[in-house]
Amino acid sequence: MKNTCLILIALCMVVLSCATTGPGGQKSLIIIPSGQEVAIGAGMAEQVESQERLLADPEWQAYVNEVGQRIVAVCDRTDIQYTFKVIESDQVNAFAAPGGFVYFYTGLLREMDSEAEMAAVMAHEISHVVARHGIKRLQASLGVAMAYQLVFGQDGASEAMQAAIGAGMTLIFAGYSRDNEREADNYGIQYMVEAGYDPKGALGMFDKLAAIGSSHGEASSYEKLVSSHPDTQERIQNAAQQIAEMTPLPGNLTANADRYRRMKTDLPKGS
Ligand SMILES: [Zn+2]
């Protein structure tokens, strides 16, 4: 009992430092600090890269990083370094590990038709990191005692880290809540425009992935969009409404369709 009280007091002290988790300086209570979040994300990235094959095309790797950093430059979280990498796989998927480790599958890149559509996926993934959706779910799933070990680095800290990495991998492939998705869609469209991308790329992205439909299994599909998930139509409507409310849009927005299509010819064809 005494220990539990001490843990709770200690956590309350940590919690007092709120983190920025959205546009307009929006704050959330985050127990696990950025340094630990990055360490967990790095552990997850290591696992991903030991299981998957990165695309051996430096031009493509540089391209996704360039577009990613363009969105990072306008996002609301700058206390971490973001990395963007392409995995060679037919899966129509993309994800972000906590701490800013973002991955794209060639299967998804092949479905996109412009840089703005790819940027829409990127902005959505960056938004999950900005809003700390992954780490919030992780700290809820680990529980108070484990979060305490992780944060204060006492005995068992490395075990807590391993447990966090394992739990993080499970959570990331289980998908986020509807509210998390709505928030990431919303921030993402905002960031696209601020980064100079035509937000209609988000509509193109949603439409294409939704149209692929049942030919792909839900478990391996991007954000469950490539399925008959009923929320998809709602997400498309929300995005269209948000874009309508943003008009008049700045005049200098780009979709960079030509550059994207040129790059796409170099992607492996897939099976
Ligand atoms: Zn998402």
Boltz pocket constraint, residues with backbone or C-beta under 6 A from the ligand:
constraints:
  - pocket:
      binder: B
      contacts: [[A, 124], [A, 128], [A, 176], [A, 180], [A, 181], [A, 184], [A, 223]]
      max_distance: 6.0
